[in-house]
């Protein structure tokens, strides 16, 4: 497999992971735009983001905490 092919596989896998994170964040209660920002921020812990929403945190405050 060439380096270009490996890069394509890696990018595709990252896209799938970000899509999954986006879906989970929306399911937790984040609006689509906020979920997209958080999903693309790989240093944001998905479980922490979901937990904040479960505890009643507002989206704005959750974004301030997580980002």
N, C-alpha and C positions, 0 to 999 in steps of 0.2 A: 504494500500500500504506500502510495507516495505521500509526501508531506502535505500536499494540497488536499488529498483525500482525507488524511487524518484531521486536518483543520476543519474540513466540512463536517465530519462526524462529530467533532468536539462542539462546533457551533450549533449543530442540530440538537445535540444532547442538552446544551445550555438553554436553548430555546424551549425545549420541552420542560425543563425544570422550572424556568421562569413562568411558563404558561400554567403549570401545576400550582406554583406558589400564588400566582395571581388568582386562580380559581379558589384556592383555600382562603385567601385573604378576603375575597368578596363574600364567600360563604360565612366568614366570621363577622361580617358587617361593614367592612370598609367599602367606600364608594369606588367605582372602577378606576378613577384617576389615582387615588391614594394607593389602591392595591397594586397598580402598575409600578408606581414609584418604589414601593416596598419590595415588590417581587424582583425588581431589577437591582436592588441593593443587597448584594450577596452577603454583606456583613451583618444584615439584620436577621436576628433569630426569628424564624417563622412561628415557633411555639410561643415565644414571648409576645409577639405581635397579636396572635390570636388570643392569648391569655388576657392581655390588656382589654380587649373588647369584651371578653366574657365577664370581666370584673366591672364593666360599666364605664370604662374610660371613653372619653370623646375621641373622635378621629383626630381632631387637631392636636389634642394633648398627646395622644399616642404617637403621632408623627414627630412631635417635639422630643419625646422621650427616645424614640427609636432612631431618629436621624440626627 
